[in-house]
Amino acid sequence: MKKSNSAKDPRPTDAAPRAGPLPAIGIVVVAGLYLLWFVQAAPPRPGQRLPLRLALLNELRDPFGLIAEWFGPAGTPLGFLDRLPVLIIAALIIIAAIGLGRLVIEQLHLAPGITDLERIVFAAGAGLSGLSTIVLLVGLAGGLGQRWLLWLLVGGFAVLASWQFYRDQSSRLSRPPTIRSPQSALAWLSIPFVMMLLLGACLPPWDFDVREYHLQVPKEWLQRAQITFLPHNVYGNMPLGAEMHALLAMGLWPGEHSWFYGALAGKVVMGSFAVITGLGVASAGERLAGRAGGLLAAVVFLSHPWVIDVSVNGLNDGALACYVFLAFYAMWLARGGACSFLLPGLLAGVAGACKYPGLVFAAAPLAVWAMVPVGRVSNPSSEGGLKIRPALALALLIAGILAGGGAWYAKSAILAGNPAYPLAYRIFGGATRTPEKDAQWSKAHQVPPDDQGRRYSPSQLGNSLARIAGRDDLASPLILPLLAATGIAFFVSRRSPNPQSALRNPHLALLAALALVWIVAVWWLLSHRIDRFLLPAWPFAALLAAGAAWQSDRWWQWAVQTIVLVVLAYCCVAASSQLVGDNRWFVSLEQLRRDAPWPEGAALRIKPAQRFLNENIQPGQAVLLVGDAEPFDLEMRAYYNTCFDDCLLCDWMLGKSADERRLELAMRNIAWVLVDWPELARYQLPGNYGFDPRFEPQLLDELVAQGVLGRPQLLGPPTPDRPRPVEIYPVIAMTTRQPEP
């Protein structure tokens, strides 16, 4: 008998296919051509001659100049230890959330078949949802002024989390993990981005939406010690599940400026949703393409400039993206028997409690998916498995959705008369809403038309796809090259399938692809196509990019690693620069809170008019803002309205005598009326949001003529672009009346 030579073959029979250098060379060429286009795709910013990314890379010629930005101008007070209380409060909230989330998951047996890392991720998501709902209920009951109650809740759940950790450490040897955790390897590449994310999240907010409602509404509720309907801020009456963590941090923080420093801790919690999503993407990526795939997917997501931008600026899109991704991932696990259908429902419900689009991004497609027959799934108590009927899966999913977000819709139904306030006005109506306001809102949030009035033209589609591909300022240059590499890896692995091939679970890859297409389609067909609103798509794109981690061929490994390291260098520069937001990481927080003094010409976070009020108003006095709808940094009571609400000045002044007008201002202790004419002019530009049509400039002249208001002080000289600057009118009625305490 002829002796077999198989024993002499050193390669294992299940080794992954080796395709040689050709695929590796191909992906390097594709990536190189794409990066050449990418660095020139974003147009120059005002005052720059070079394209945005070339200007950014040009800063590397003077790296010390970039580092100097982190410390502010010369002579600026520095601070680092002043961040520690902010980070400690944020960490306590997250630890408490994990304790609460694990309690819910374990007691309800929601996820018996998941890994240790997935348990932490889902516990953090579910626990932050639970804390948010608890703060909502406490706030509705008027308990926000009871600091001891909030500390009792957070402290109790944090102690529970510590006990759970101790219990796990004691039993770890007897419970080997089914999938190795990628955290140790992930840390080396992700730590710089996580550190920049957290350092940026500690800084005061610049973004208009954040200072108008993401942090302003929690501030108002804290000052009222109760969650109430806000007739002057339409955004404050929508679901604000993510913002409850800022409200909780404000309630925990002692002292006069608890609203400010608590808001910074809340920003850190909101920014931490990106880290939770990154760990979730790492877990899914490991199931898809092994440990290297999980590492790569997490780094792709955490290095995305949009992820950093949203996280450091205090926007809630990061929380929405987290819950949308985890809901889809939990649904995939549920259909495999690893968790209950309650869990994806809960996470989808929380997505809808953060922003209304969460219902369309997650709840709607998961409800459709639940009706697809599951078949028989594994179950520890049944050797033959357990068959889940679609009706039961759908019922459990809906129950989870109601548990995750139902409290917010009930709150809107009770306080505003419309569970979807301010949407669905024609069905439910709603407090303060009118047909005119509904038309104004719908016009502002409609799909944008082009010059010819078309909303779905081929040119618009091409422009949107180009922005997604890289023309947008904050696009990631890692996404498309690695998706191309995933496609090549998948093609090669299909030619030589084996357990070590690039894509271990094509069904999970298909889910990520369908979810990605669904979110992009909803964004383009139904929204006003703001690039930030695409954030829920990027975890799925990062998960698909995990397929590029094909480890069997040294040529391929070298090519992918080279692409990743080169592009991560750009992402690191972008994340540490002013491209994504304020990068004065080591400037004193008190200096940043006051936003002064700075060298002449420095960008100001607080408007000069608001700084004037903070420096000149007396204790107990208030201000009325007209046009200015971002009062977060004002340290006195501020009356204001958004452009979608009734102008308070018109409500209080129109149709009344001079004495009645004085009384309206005096009973509220209003000492100044600030009129932001440039902002009013912006609102009333063609195609912009609009403003209360009752407001006319002649009303201010009439109030001055009647002696209700004094002559205005001008904040800033008139310019051709702004012929009428910001004006501050003193209230005459306050000069004859002692301010109330």
ABEGO torsion letter per residue (X at the ends): XBBBAAAABABBAABBBBAEAAAAAAAAAAAAAAAAAAAAABBBBBGBABBAAAAAAAAAABAAAAAAAAAEBBGBBBBAAAAAAAAAAAAAAAAAAAAAAAAAAAAAGABAABBAAAAAAAAAAAAAAAAAAAAAAAAAAGAAABAAAAAAAAAAAAAAAAAAAAAAAAAAAABBBABBBAAAAAAAAAAAAAAAAAAAAABBBABAAAAAAAAAAAAAAAAAGBBBBBAABAAAABBBAAAAAAAAAAAABBEAAAAAAAAAAAAAAAAAAAAAAAAAAAAAAAAAAEAAAAAAAAAAAAABAAAAAAAAAGBAAAAAAAAAAAAAAAAAAAAAGABBAAAAAAAAAAAAAABAAAAAAAAAAAAAAAABBAEBBBBAABAAEBBBBAAAAAAAAAAAAAAAAAAAAAAAAAAAGBAAOABGAAAAEEBGBBAAAAAAAAAAABBBBBAAGBAABAAAAAAAAAAAAGABAABBAAAAAAAAAAAAAAAAAAABBBAABABABAAAAAAAAAAAAAAAAAAAAABAGBAAAAAAAAAAAAAAAAAABBAABAAAAAAAAAAAAAAAAAAAAAAABAAAEBABAABBAAAAAAGOBBBBGBBBABBAAAAAAAAABBBGBBBBBBGBABAAABABBBBBBBAABBBAAAAAABGBBAAAAAAAAAAAGBABBBBBAAAAAAAABBGBAEBBAABBAAAAAAAAAAGABBBBBBBEBBBAABABBBBBBBBAAAAABBBBX
